Amino acid sequence: MSDVVQTLWGFCHTLRHDGIDYGDYIEQLTYLLFLKMADERAIDLSGITYLDDKGKEIGIDCSWPALVVKAGLTLTDQYVRVLLALGRQKDLLGAIFAKAVSRFNNPVNLKKLIGMIDETEWTSLDIDIKAAAFLRLPNGTFSPYSPGTKTYVVFFTKGLPTETVWVYDARTNVPRITKKDRPLTPDHFKEFEKCFGPDPHGRAKRKPSDSKEDRWRLFSIDEVKKRDYKIDGLKWLKDESLDDLDDLPEPDELATDAIAELEAAVEELNAVLTALENGNGAEVDRPKKIAGKA
């Protein structure tokens, strides 16, 4: 999968000229990958309905094939309407696409990205995995390239479905990262490496007391679900630091971390699509079809 994701990441540099930064690119890729992977799983998004601002019921084909065949302004208009319609669903789809908006100004770039995504069968790429741990990176890791991004590194392990997740908080009460005065160094991750354990596949025995600063915690999947799968909601440390928004560093190298994040996004999308297929959070009929009214 790395070669495919590297190709997608390389396109980010082109999109920067269109005003789309790193954070926006990851966001838009997630939306488009979801639509493509839903099509691969035969999840029918062609009959979506929603209520417009005047309360009128609108029907729209939100499927991947309907998006692929369009070009120019027709394509960008369709993409905007798809995001709006899916964001107004009351099920899991609504949670995924809540407040989703298009960041594309140039329809040529959107068309090219859709074409790149369409060339790969994403659901066939190494999906037999579980989330082993989440590493919450310090503030400023990607600033000023994407100063508002709250970033995680996700570690996966082949095996059974995710029932518990470990979270290491390397952000709370950690000084903001800057390139010159406070760069990100291996010392930031020494305790995490100890907590994660010697097994690179994530199967080492762990306990919260492995962290002397109480940065290492275990959560059940039910706790994650209660927070709408938002890992950033799993917090237990009191934040006593002052976040200086004016202390912005120069850009760092992002390619390696971005590739890892994109690969993690693919796996997470597979998990969400599996939930949709099984009827968890969405109404599913035969053939697999999602329909809803907001």
Order of alpha helices (4+ residues) and beta strands (2+ residues): alpha-alpha-beta-beta-alpha-alpha-alpha-alpha-beta-beta-beta-alpha-beta-alpha-alpha-beta-beta
